[in-house]
Amino acid sequence: MFEIVNWIIWLILVILWNYCYPYATPFQDVLVAVLLSLLFIFIKKKFN
């Protein structure tokens, strides 16, 4: 259940990024998605 919640939060943050910064380049979109993924991996390791 924890992983599903993390995935949903990650997805919401990526969607918010895309709506708040619609003129971001594809590189910036990928960079933010990767950084958010790394953040959630760190959070997962911290709480396990």
mmCIF entry with sequence, helices, sheets and N, C-alpha, C, O atoms, coordinates in Angstrom:
data_MODEL
# 
_entry.id   MODEL 
# 
_entity.id                         1 
_entity.type                       polymer 
_entity.pdbx_number_of_molecules   1 
# 
_entity_poly.entity_id                      1 
_entity_poly.type                           'polypeptide(L)' 
_entity_poly.nstd_linkage                   no 
_entity_poly.nstd_monomer                   no 
_entity_poly.pdbx_seq_one_letter_code       MFEIVNWIIWLILVILWNYCYPYATPFQDVLVAVLLSLLFIFIKKKFN 
_entity_poly.pdbx_seq_one_letter_code_can   MFEIVNWIIWLILVILWNYCYPYATPFQDVLVAVLLSLLFIFIKKKFN 
_entity_poly.pdbx_strand_id                 A 
# 
loop_
_entity_poly_seq.entity_id 
_entity_poly_seq.num 
_entity_poly_seq.mon_id 
_entity_poly_seq.hetero 
1 1  MET n 
1 2  PHE n 
1 3  GLU n 
1 4  ILE n 
1 5  VAL n 
1 6  ASN n 
1 7  TRP n 
1 8  ILE n 
1 9  ILE n 
1 10 TRP n 
1 11 LEU n 
1 12 ILE n 
1 13 LEU n 
1 14 VAL n 
1 15 ILE n 
1 16 LEU n 
1 17 TRP n 
1 18 ASN n 
1 19 TYR n 
1 20 CYS n 
1 21 TYR n 
1 22 PRO n 
1 23 TYR n 
1 24 ALA n 
1 25 THR n 
1 26 PRO n 
1 27 PHE n 
1 28 GLN n 
1 29 ASP n 
1 30 VAL n 
1 31 LEU n 
1 32 VAL n 
1 33 ALA n 
1 34 VAL n 
1 35 LEU n 
1 36 LEU n 
1 37 SER n 
1 38 LEU n 
1 39 LEU n 
1 40 PHE n 
1 41 ILE n 
1 42 PHE n 
1 43 ILE n 
1 44 LYS n 
1 45 LYS n 
1 46 LYS n 
1 47 PHE n 
1 48 ASN n 
# 
_struct_asym.id          A 
_struct_asym.entity_id   1 
# 
loop_
_struct_conf.conf_type_id 
_struct_conf.id 
_struct_conf.pdbx_PDB_helix_id 
_struct_conf.beg_label_comp_id 
_struct_conf.beg_label_asym_id 
_struct_conf.beg_label_seq_id 
_struct_conf.pdbx_beg_PDB_ins_code 
_struct_conf.end_label_comp_id 
_struct_conf.end_label_asym_id 
_struct_conf.end_label_seq_id 
_struct_conf.pdbx_end_PDB_ins_code 
_struct_conf.beg_auth_comp_id 
_struct_conf.beg_auth_asym_id 
_struct_conf.beg_auth_seq_id 
_struct_conf.end_auth_comp_id 
_struct_conf.end_auth_asym_id 
_struct_conf.end_auth_seq_id 
_struct_conf.pdbx_PDB_helix_class 
_struct_conf.details 
_struct_conf.pdbx_PDB_helix_length 
HELX_P HELX_P1 AA1 PHE A 2  ? CYS A 20 ? PHE A 2  CYS A 20 1 ? 19 
HELX_P HELX_P2 AA2 PRO A 26 ? PHE A 47 ? PRO A 26 PHE A 47 1 ? 22 
# 
_struct_conf_type.id          HELX_P 
_struct_conf_type.criteria    ? 
_struct_conf_type.reference   ? 
# 
loop_
_atom_site.group_PDB 
_atom_site.id 
_atom_site.type_symbol 
_atom_site.label_atom_id 
_atom_site.label_alt_id 
_atom_site.label_comp_id 
_atom_site.label_asym_id 
_atom_site.label_entity_id 
_atom_site.label_seq_id 
_atom_site.pdbx_PDB_ins_code 
_atom_site.Cartn_x 
_atom_site.Cartn_y 
_atom_site.Cartn_z 
_atom_site.occupancy 
_atom_site.B_iso_or_equiv 
_atom_site.pdbx_formal_charge 
_atom_site.auth_seq_id 
_atom_site.auth_comp_id 
_atom_site.auth_asym_id 
_atom_site.auth_atom_id 
_atom_site.pdbx_PDB_model_num 
ATOM 1   N N  . MET A 1 1  ? 0.824  -1.193 0.000   1.00 0.00 ? 1  MET A N  1 
ATOM 2   C CA . MET A 1 1  ? 0.000  0.000  0.000   1.00 0.00 ? 1  MET A CA 1 
ATOM 3   C C  . MET A 1 1  ? 0.868  1.257  0.000   1.00 0.00 ? 1  MET A C  1 
ATOM 4   O O  . MET A 1 1  ? 0.546  2.245  -0.659  1.00 0.00 ? 1  MET A O  1 
ATOM 5   N N  . PHE A 1 2  ? 1.975  1.207  0.748   1.00 0.00 ? 2  PHE A N  1 
ATOM 6   C CA . PHE A 1 2  ? 2.881  2.346  0.840   1.00 0.00 ? 2  PHE A CA 1 
ATOM 7   C C  . PHE A 1 2  ? 3.433  2.720  -0.531  1.00 0.00 ? 2  PHE A C  1 
ATOM 8   O O  . PHE A 1 2  ? 3.567  3.902  -0.849  1.00 0.00 ? 2  PHE A O  1 
ATOM 9   N N  . GLU A 1 3  ? 3.750  1.719  -1.338  1.00 0.00 ? 3  GLU A N  1 
ATOM 10  C CA . GLU A 1 3  ? 4.308  1.986  -2.669  1.00 0.00 ? 3  GLU A CA 1 
ATOM 11  C C  . GLU A 1 3  ? 3.266  2.605  -3.599  1.00 0.00 ? 3  GLU A C  1 
ATOM 12  O O  . GLU A 1 3  ? 3.595  3.462  -4.419  1.00 0.00 ? 3  GLU A O  1 
ATOM 13  N N  . ILE A 1 4  ? 2.034  2.179  -3.474  1.00 0.00 ? 4  ILE A N  1 
ATOM 14  C CA . ILE A 1 4  ? 0.976  2.757  -4.315  1.00 0.00 ? 4  ILE A CA 1 
ATOM 15  C C  . ILE A 1 4  ? 0.760  4.222  -3.958  1.00 0.00 ? 4  ILE A C  1 
ATOM 16  O O  . ILE A 1 4  ? 0.596  5.060  -4.844  1.00 0.00 ? 4  ILE A O  1 
ATOM 17  N N  . VAL A 1 5  ? 0.760  4.535  -2.664  1.00 0.00 ? 5  VAL A N  1 
ATOM 18  C CA . VAL A 1 5  ? 0.597  5.921  -2.223  1.00 0.00 ? 5  VAL A CA 1 
ATOM 19  C C  . VAL A 1 5  ? 1.774  6.760  -2.716  1.00 0.00 ? 5  VAL A C  1 
ATOM 20  O O  . VAL A 1 5  ? 1.580  7.878  -3.195  1.00 0.00 ? 5  VAL A O  1 
ATOM 21  N N  . ASN A 1 6  ? 2.983  6.232  -2.602  1.00 0.00 ? 6  ASN A N  1 
ATOM 22  C CA . ASN A 1 6  ? 4.159  6.957  -3.100  1.00 0.00 ? 6  ASN A CA 1 
ATOM 23  C C  . ASN A 1 6  ? 4.056  7.210  -4.601  1.00 0.00 ? 6  ASN A C  1 
ATOM 24  O O  . ASN A 1 6  ? 4.369  8.303  -5.071  1.00 0.00 ? 6  ASN A O  1 
ATOM 25  N N  . TRP A 1 7  ? 3.629  6.228  -5.333  1.00 0.00 ? 7  TRP A N  1 
ATOM 26  C CA . TRP A 1 7  ? 3.505  6.386  -6.784  1.00 0.00 ? 7  TRP A CA 1 
ATOM 27  C C  . TRP A 1 7  ? 2.462  7.441  -7.129  1.00 0.00 ? 7  TRP A C  1 
ATOM 28  O O  . TRP A 1 7  ? 2.677  8.255  -8.027  1.00 0.00 ? 7  TRP A O  1 
ATOM 29  N N  . ILE A 1 8  ? 1.343  7.431  -6.427  1.00 0.00 ? 8  ILE A N  1 
ATOM 30  C CA . ILE A 1 8  ? 0.281  8.407  -6.679  1.00 0.00 ? 8  ILE A CA 1 
ATOM 31  C C  . ILE A 1 8  ? 0.768  9.820  -6.347  1.00 0.00 ? 8  ILE A C  1 
ATOM 32  O O  . ILE A 1 8  ? 0.507  10.756 -7.104  1.00 0.00 ? 8  ILE A O  1 
ATOM 33  N N  . ILE A 1 9  ? 1.468  9.981  -5.231  1.00 0.00 ? 9  ILE A N  1 
ATOM 34  C CA . ILE A 1 9  ? 2.010  11.290 -4.867  1.00 0.00 ? 9  ILE A CA 1 
ATOM 35  C C  . ILE A 1 9  ? 3.018  11.751 -5.913  1.00 0.00 ? 9  ILE A C  1 
ATOM 36  O O  . ILE A 1 9  ? 3.008  12.914 -6.318  1.00 0.00 ? 9  ILE A O  1 
ATOM 37  N N  . TRP A 1 10 ? 3.893  10.837 -6.354  1.00 0.00 ? 10 TRP A N  1 
ATOM 38  C CA . TRP A 1 10 ? 4.869  11.174 -7.391  1.00 0.00 ? 10 TRP A CA 1 
ATOM 39  C C  . TRP A 1 10 ? 4.159  11.623 -8.660  1.00 0.00 ? 10 TRP A C  1 
ATOM 40  O O  . TRP A 1 10 ? 4.549  12.618 -9.271  1.00 0.00 ? 10 TRP A O  1 
ATOM 41  N N  . LEU A 1 11 ? 3.130  10.904 -9.054  1.00 0.00 ? 11 LEU A N  1 
ATOM 42  C CA . LEU A 1 11 ? 2.380  11.233 -10.265 1.00 0.00 ? 11 LEU A CA 1 
ATOM 43  C C  . LEU A 1 11 ? 1.723  12.607 -10.139 1.00 0.00 ? 11 LEU A C  1 
ATOM 44  O O  . LEU A 1 11 ? 1.762  13.402 -11.078 1.00 0.00 ? 11 LEU A O  1 
ATOM 45  N N  . ILE A 1 12 ? 1.129  12.885 -8.996  1.00 0.00 ? 12 ILE A N  1 
ATOM 46  C CA . ILE A 1 12 ? 0.496  14.188 -8.777  1.00 0.00 ? 12 ILE A CA 1 
ATOM 47  C C  . ILE A 1 12 ? 1.529  15.313 -8.863  1.00 0.00 ? 12 ILE A C  1 
ATOM 48  O O  . ILE A 1 12 ? 1.262  16.356 -9.459  1.00 0.00 ? 12 ILE A O  1 
ATOM 49  N N  . LEU A 1 13 ? 2.700  15.104 -8.271  1.00 0.00 ? 13 LEU A N  1 
ATOM 50  C CA . LEU A 1 13 ? 3.748  16.129 -8.330  1.00 0.00 ? 13 LEU A CA 1 
ATOM 51  C C  . LEU A 1 13 ? 4.240  16.356 -9.757  1.00 0.00 ? 13 LEU A C  1 
ATOM 52  O O  . LEU A 1 13 ? 4.504  17.493 -10.147 1.00 0.00 ? 13 LEU A O  1 
ATOM 53  N N  . VAL A 1 14 ? 4.364  15.293 -10.531 1.00 0.00 ? 14 VAL A N  1 
ATOM 54  C CA . VAL A 1 14 ? 4.788  15.444 -11.933 1.00 0.00 ? 14 VAL A CA 1 
ATOM 55  C C  . VAL A 1 14 ? 3.712  16.187 -12.726 1.00 0.00 ? 14 VAL A C  1 
ATOM 56  O O  . VAL A 1 14 ? 4.031  17.049 -13.544 1.00 0.00 ? 14 VAL A O  1 
ATOM 57  N N  . ILE A 1 15 ? 2.451  15.861 -12.491 1.00 0.00 ? 15 ILE A N  1 
ATOM 58  C CA . ILE A 1 15 ? 1.365  16.564 -13.183 1.00 0.00 ? 15 ILE A CA 1 
ATOM 59  C C  . ILE A 1 15 ? 1.341  18.034 -12.792 1.00 0.00 ? 15 ILE A C  1 
ATOM 60  O O  . ILE A 1 15 ? 1.175  18.901 -13.650 1.00 0.00 ? 15 ILE A O  1 
ATOM 61  N N  . LEU A 1 16 ? 1.507  18.325 -11.489 1.00 0.00 ? 16 LEU A N  1 
ATOM 62  C CA . LEU A 1 16 ? 1.548  19.721 -11.042 1.00 0.00 ? 16 LEU A CA 1 
ATOM 63  C C  . LEU A 1 16 ? 2.704  20.466 -11.691 1.00 0.00 ? 16 LEU A C  1 
ATOM 64  O O  . LEU A 1 16 ? 2.557  21.616 -12.106 1.00 0.00 ? 16 LEU A O  1 
ATOM 65  N N  . TRP A 1 17 ? 3.849  19.811 -11.776 1.00 0.00 ? 17 TRP A N  1 
ATOM 66  C CA . TRP A 1 17 ? 5.001  20.429 -12.434 1.00 0.00 ? 17 TRP A CA 1 
ATOM 67  C C  . TRP A 1 17 ? 4.641  20.813 -13.865 1.00 0.00 ? 17 TRP A C  1 
ATOM 68  O O  . TRP A 1 17 ? 4.937  21.921 -14.312 1.00 0.00 ? 17 TRP A O  1 
ATOM 69  N N  . ASN A 1 18 ? 4.000  19.891 -14.578 1.00 0.00 ? 18 ASN A N  1 
ATOM 70  C CA . ASN A 1 18 ? 3.672  20.145 -15.979 1.00 0.00 ? 18 ASN A CA 1 
ATOM 71  C C  . ASN A 1 18 ? 2.637  21.255 -16.147 1.00 0.00 ? 18 ASN A C  1 
ATOM 72  O O  . ASN A 1 18 ? 2.676  21.987 -17.136 1.00 0.00 ? 18 ASN A O  1 
ATOM 73  N N  . TYR A 1 19 ? 1.718  21.389 -15.201 1.00 0.00 ? 19 TYR A N  1 
ATOM 74  C CA . TYR A 1 19 ? 0.731  22.458 -15.296 1.00 0.00 ? 19 TYR A CA 1 
ATOM 75  C C  . TYR A 1 19 ? 1.272  23.792 -14.797 1.00 0.00 ? 19 TYR A C  1 
ATOM 76  O O  . TYR A 1 19 ? 0.887  24.839 -15.317 1.00 0.00 ? 19 TYR A O  1 
ATOM 77  N N  . CYS A 1 20 ? 2.142  23.782 -13.815 1.00 0.00 ? 20 CYS A N  1 
ATOM 78  C CA . CYS A 1 20 ? 2.699  25.028 -13.280 1.00 0.00 ? 20 CYS A CA 1 
ATOM 79  C C  . CYS A 1 20 ? 3.792  25.593 -14.180 1.00 0.00 ? 20 CYS A C  1 
ATOM 80  O O  . CYS A 1 20 ? 3.994  26.806 -14.228 1.00 0.00 ? 20 CYS A O  1 
ATOM 81  N N  . TYR A 1 21 ? 4.489  24.729 -14.884 1.00 0.00 ? 21 TYR A N  1 
ATOM 82  C CA . TYR A 1 21 ? 5.570  25.148 -15.786 1.00 0.00 ? 21 TYR A CA 1 
ATOM 83  C C  . TYR A 1 21 ? 5.336  24.572 -17.180 1.00 0.00 ? 21 TYR A C  1 
ATOM 84  O O  . TYR A 1 21 ? 6.065  23.683 -17.620 1.00 0.00 ? 21 TYR A O  1 
ATOM 85  N N  . PRO A 1 22 ? 4.317  25.080 -17.873 1.00 0.00 ? 22 PRO A N  1 
ATOM 86  C CA . PRO A 1 22 ? 3.989  24.490 -19.188 1.00 0.00 ? 22 PRO A CA 1 
ATOM 87  C C  . PRO A 1 22 ? 5.045  24.740 -20.258 1.00 0.00 ? 22 PRO A C  1 
ATOM 88  O O  . PRO A 1 22 ? 5.086  24.028 -21.261 1.00 0.00 ? 22 PRO A O  1 
ATOM 89  N N  . TYR A 1 23 ? 5.894  25.738 -20.059 1.00 0.00 ? 23 TYR A N  1 
ATOM 90  C CA . TYR A 1 23 ? 6.897  26.050 -21.071 1.00 0.00 ? 23 TYR A CA 1 
ATOM 91  C C  . TYR A 1 23 ? 8.261  25.445 -20.750 1.00 0.00 ? 23 TYR A C  1 
ATOM 92  O O  . TYR A 1 23 ? 9.268  25.817 -21.352 1.00 0.00 ? 23 TYR A O  1 
ATOM 93  N N  . ALA A 1 24 ? 8.288  24.519 -19.809 1.00 0.00 ? 24 ALA A N  1 
ATOM 94  C CA . ALA A 1 24 ? 9.547  23.834 -19.498 1.00 0.00 ? 24 ALA A CA 1 
ATOM 95  C C  . ALA A 1 24 ? 9.953  22.984 -20.694 1.00 0.00 ? 24 ALA A C  1 
ATOM 96  O O  . ALA A 1 24 ? 9.111  22.462 -21.425 1.00 0.00 ? 24 ALA A O  1 
ATOM 97  N N  . THR A 1 25 ? 11.251 22.860 -20.872 1.00 0.00 ? 25 THR A N  1 
ATOM 98  C CA . THR A 1 25 ? 11.757 22.042 -21.974 1.00 0.00 ? 25 THR A CA 1 
ATOM 99  C C  . THR A 1 25 ? 11.580 20.559 -21.633 1.00 0.00 ? 25 THR A C  1 
ATOM 100 O O  . THR A 1 25 ? 11.406 20.211 -20.465 1.00 0.00 ? 25 THR A O  1 
ATOM 101 N N  . PRO A 1 26 ? 11.624 19.695 -22.629 1.00 0.00 ? 26 PRO A N  1 
ATOM 102 C CA . PRO A 1 26 ? 11.540 18.259 -22.340 1.00 0.00 ? 26 PRO A CA 1 
ATOM 103 C C  . PRO A 1 26 ? 12.649 17.796 -21.388 1.00 0.00 ? 26 PRO A C  1 
ATOM 104 O O  . PRO A 1 26 ? 12.428 16.920 -20.552 1.00 0.00 ? 26 PRO A O  1 
ATOM 105 N N  . PHE A 1 27 ? 13.831 18.383 -21.517 1.00 0.00 ? 27 PHE A N  1 
ATOM 106 C CA . PHE A 1 27 ? 14.927 18.037 -20.613 1.00 0.00 ? 27 PHE A CA 1 
ATOM 107 C C  . PHE A 1 27 ? 14.557 18.367 -19.164 1.00 0.00 ? 27 PHE A C  1 
ATOM 108 O O  . PHE A 1 27 ? 14.813 17.566 -18.265 1.00 0.00 ? 27 PHE A O  1 
ATOM 109 N N  . GLN A 1 28 ? 13.967 19.521 -18.935 1.00 0.00 ? 28 GLN A N  1 
ATOM 110 C CA . GLN A 1 28 ? 13.555 19.908 -17.586 1.00 0.00 ? 28 GLN A CA 1 
ATOM 111 C C  . GLN A 1 28 ? 12.467 18.974 -17.060 1.00 0.00 ? 28 GLN A C  1 
ATOM 112 O O  . GLN A 1 28 ? 12.472 18.618 -15.881 1.00 0.00 ? 28 GLN A O  1 
ATOM 113 N N  . ASP A 1 29 ? 11.540 18.578 -17.922 1.00 0.00 ? 29 ASP A N  1 
ATOM 114 C CA . ASP A 1 29 ? 10.494 17.643 -17.508 1.00 0.00 ? 29 ASP A CA 1 
ATOM 115 C C  . ASP A 1 29 ? 11.101 16.316 -17.051 1.00 0.00 ? 29 ASP A C  1 
ATOM 116 O O  . ASP A 1 29 ? 10.728 15.780 -16.008 1.00 0.00 ? 29 ASP A O  1 
ATOM 117 N N  . VAL A 1 30 ? 12.026 15.801 -17.831 1.00 0.00 ? 30 VAL A N  1 
ATOM 118 C CA . VAL A 1 30 ? 12.668 14.530 -17.487 1.00 0.00 ? 30 VAL A CA 1 
ATOM 119 C C  . VAL A 1 30 ? 13.496 14.688 -16.215 1.00 0.00 ? 30 VAL A C  1 
ATOM 120 O O  . VAL A 1 30 ? 13.476 13.817 -15.346 1.00 0.00 ? 30 VAL A O  1 
ATOM 121 N N  . LEU A 1 31 ? 14.217 15.787 -16.107 1.00 0.00 ? 31 LEU A N  1 
ATOM 122 C CA . LEU A 1 31 ? 15.046 16.039 -14.930 1.00 0.00 ? 31 LEU A CA 1 
ATOM 123 C C  . LEU A 1 31 ? 14.211 16.083 -13.656 1.00 0.00 ? 31 LEU A C  1 
ATOM 124 O O  . LEU A 1 31 ? 14.589 15.482 -12.650 1.00 0.00 ? 31 LEU A O  1 
ATOM 125 N N  . VAL A 1 32 ? 13.098 16.774 -13.685 1.00 0.00 ? 32 VAL A N  1 
ATOM 126 C CA . VAL A 1 32 ? 12.237 16.856 -12.505 1.00 0.00 ? 32 VAL A CA 1 
ATOM 127 C C  . VAL A 1 32 ? 11.655 15.485 -12.173 1.00 0.00 ? 32 VAL A C  1 
ATOM 128 O O  . VAL A 1 32 ? 11.586 15.117 -11.001 1.00 0.00 ? 32 VAL A O  1 
ATOM 129 N N  . ALA A 1 33 ? 11.240 14.733 -13.169 1.00 0.00 ? 33 ALA A N  1 
ATOM 130 C CA . ALA A 1 33 ? 10.695 13.400 -12.920 1.00 0.00 ? 33 ALA A CA 1 
ATOM 131 C C  . ALA A 1 33 ? 11.748 12.491 -12.296 1.00 0.00 ? 33 ALA A C  1 
ATOM 132 O O  . ALA A 1 33 ? 11.445 11.729 -11.378 1.00 0.00 ? 33 ALA A O  1 
ATOM 133 N N  . VAL A 1 34 ? 12.977 12.566 -12.786 1.00 0.00 ? 34 VAL A N  1 
ATOM 134 C CA . VAL A 1 34 ? 14.061 11.745 -12.227 1.00 0.00 ? 34 VAL A CA 1 
ATOM 135 C C  . VAL A 1 34 ? 14.374 12.179 -10.794 1.00 0.00 ? 34 VAL A C  1 
ATOM 136 O O  . VAL A 1 34 ? 14.540 11.334 -9.914  1.00 0.00 ? 34 VAL A O  1 
ATOM 137 N N  . LEU A 1 35 ? 14.454 13.478 -10.559 1.00 0.00 ? 35 LEU A N  1 
ATOM 138 C CA . LEU A 1 35 ? 14.731 13.969 -9.203  1.00 0.00 ? 35 LEU A CA 1 
ATOM 139 C C  . LEU A 1 35 ? 13.636 13.567 -8.222  1.00 0.00 ? 35 LEU A C  1 
ATOM 140 O O  . LEU A 1 35 ? 13.924 13.185 -7.088  1.00 0.00 ? 35 LEU A O  1 
ATOM 141 N N  . LEU A 1 36 ? 12.394 13.651 -8.655  1.00 0.00 ? 36 LEU A N  1 
ATOM 142 C CA . LEU A 1 36 ? 11.295 13.212 -7.793  1.00 0.00 ? 36 LEU A CA 1 
ATOM 143 C C  . LEU A 1 36 ? 11.387 11.711 -7.527  1.00 0.00 ? 36 LEU A C  1 
ATOM 144 O O  . LEU A 1 36 ? 11.130 11.263 -6.410  1.00 0.00 ? 36 LEU A O  1 
ATOM 145 N N  . SER A 1 37 ? 11.749 10.943 -8.535  1.00 0.00 ? 37 SER A N  1 
ATOM 146 C CA . SER A 1 37 ? 11.906 9.497  -8.351  1.00 0.00 ? 37 SER A CA 1 
ATOM 147 C C  . SER A 1 37 ? 13.005 9.197  -7.333  1.00 0.00 ? 37 SER A C  1 
ATOM 148 O O  . SER A 1 37 ? 12.833 8.353  -6.453  1.00 0.00 ? 37 SER A O  1 
ATOM 149 N N  . LEU A 1 38 ? 14.132 9.893  -7.461  1.00 0.00 ? 38 LEU A N  1 
ATOM 150 C CA . LEU A 1 38 ? 15.224 9.690  -6.503  1.00 0.00 ? 38 LEU A CA 1 
ATOM 151 C C  . LEU A 1 38 ? 14.810 10.098 -5.089  1.00 0.00 ? 38 LEU A C  1 
ATOM 152 O O  . LEU A 1 38 ? 15.170 9.436  -4.116  1.00 0.00 ? 38 LEU A O  1 
ATOM 153 N N  . LEU A 1 39 ? 14.059 11.180 -4.985  1.00 0.00 ? 39 LEU A N  1 
ATOM 154 C CA . LEU A 1 39 ? 13.559 11.615 -3.680  1.00 0.00 ? 39 LEU A CA 1 
ATOM 155 C C  . LEU A 1 39 ? 12.677 10.543 -3.052  1.00 0.00 ? 39 LEU A C  1 
ATOM 156 O O  . LEU A 1 39 ? 12.797 10.254 -1.862  1.00 0.00 ? 39 LEU A O  1 
ATOM 157 N N  . PHE A 1 40 ? 11.793 9.958  -3.849  1.00 0.00 ? 40 PHE A N  1 
ATOM 158 C CA . PHE A 1 40 ? 10.903 8.936  -3.310  1.00 0.00 ? 40 PHE A CA 1 
ATOM 159 C C  . PHE A 1 40 ? 11.643 7.635  -3.005  1.00 0.00 ? 40 PHE A C  1 
ATOM 160 O O  . PHE A 1 40 ? 11.245 6.904  -2.097  1.00 0.00 ? 40 PHE A O  1 
ATOM 161 N N  . ILE A 1 41 ? 12.697 7.335  -3.732  1.00 0.00 ? 41 ILE A N  1 
ATOM 162 C CA . ILE A 1 41 ? 13.531 6.173  -3.394  1.00 0.00 ? 41 ILE A CA 1 
ATOM 163 C C  . ILE A 1 41 ? 14.205 6.400  -2.053  1.00 0.00 ? 41 ILE A C  1 
ATOM 164 O O  . ILE A 1 41 ? 14.259 5.499  -1.217  1.00 0.00 ? 41 ILE A O  1 
ATOM 165 N N  . PHE A 1 42 ? 14.721 7.611  -1.849  1.00 0.00 ? 42 PHE A N  1 
ATOM 166 C CA . PHE A 1 42 ? 15.344 7.961  -0.571  1.00 0.00 ? 42 PHE A CA 1 
ATOM 167 C C  . PHE A 1 42 ? 14.329 7.865  0.573   1.00 0.00 ? 42 PHE A C  1 
ATOM 168 O O  . PHE A 1 42 ? 14.642 7.320  1.632   1.00 0.00 ? 42 PHE A O  1 
ATOM 169 N N  . ILE A 1 43 ? 13.137 8.380  0.371   1.00 0.00 ? 43 ILE A N  1 
ATOM 170 C CA . ILE A 1 43 ? 12.088 8.322  1.396   1.00 0.00 ? 43 ILE A CA 1 
ATOM 171 C C  . ILE A 1 43 ? 11.738 6.864  1.711   1.00 0.00 ? 43 ILE A C  1 
ATOM 172 O O  . ILE A 1 43 ? 11.560 6.497  2.873   1.00 0.00 ? 43 ILE A O  1 
ATOM 173 N N  . LYS A 1 44 ? 11.642 6.044  0.668   1.00 0.00 ? 44 LYS A N  1 
ATOM 174 C CA . LYS A 1 44 ? 11.309 4.624  0.858   1.00 0.00 ? 44 LYS A CA 1 
ATOM 175 C C  . LYS A 1 44 ? 12.377 3.927  1.701   1.00 0.00 ? 44 LYS A C  1 
ATOM 176 O O  . LYS A 1 44 ? 12.048 3.158  2.604   1.00 0.00 ? 44 LYS A O  1 
ATOM 177 N N  . LYS A 1 45 ? 13.651 4.191  1.410   1.00 0.00 ? 45 LYS A N  1 
ATOM 178 C CA . LYS A 1 45 ? 14.736 3.581  2.173   1.00 0.00 ? 45 LYS A CA 1 
ATOM 179 C C  . LYS A 1 45 ? 14.772 4.099  3.607   1.00 0.00 ? 45 LYS A C  1 
ATOM 180 O O  . LYS A 1 45 ? 15.116 3.362  4.532   1.00 0.00 ? 45 LYS A O  1 
ATOM 181 N N  . LYS A 1 46 ? 14.418 5.356  3.786   1.00 0.00 ? 46 LYS A N  1 
ATOM 182 C CA . LYS A 1 46 ? 14.447 5.984  5.106   1.00 0.00 ? 46 LYS A CA 1 
ATOM 183 C C  . LYS A 1 46 ? 13.393 5.353  6.026   1.00 0.00 ? 46 LYS A C  1 
ATOM 184 O O  . LYS A 1 46 ? 13.651 5.138  7.210   1.00 0.00 ? 46 LYS A O  1 
ATOM 185 N N  . PHE A 1 47 ? 12.223 5.060  5.486   1.00 0.00 ? 47 PHE A N  1 
ATOM 186 C CA . PHE A 1 47 ? 11.127 4.539  6.297   1.00 0.00 ? 47 PHE A CA 1 
ATOM 187 C C  . PHE A 1 47 ? 11.081 3.022  6.382   1.00 0.00 ? 47 PHE A C  1 
ATOM 188 O O  . PHE A 1 47 ? 10.268 2.480  7.130   1.00 0.00 ? 47 PHE A O  1 
ATOM 189 N N  . ASN A 1 48 ? 11.922 2.327  5.644   1.00 0.00 ? 48 ASN A N  1 
ATOM 190 C CA . ASN A 1 48 ? 11.948 0.855  5.709   1.00 0.00 ? 48 ASN A CA 1 
ATOM 191 C C  . ASN A 1 48 ? 12.997 0.357  6.651   1.00 0.00 ? 48 ASN A C  1 
ATOM 192 O O  . ASN A 1 48 ? 13.150 -0.852 6.821   1.00 0.00 ? 48 ASN A O  1 
# 
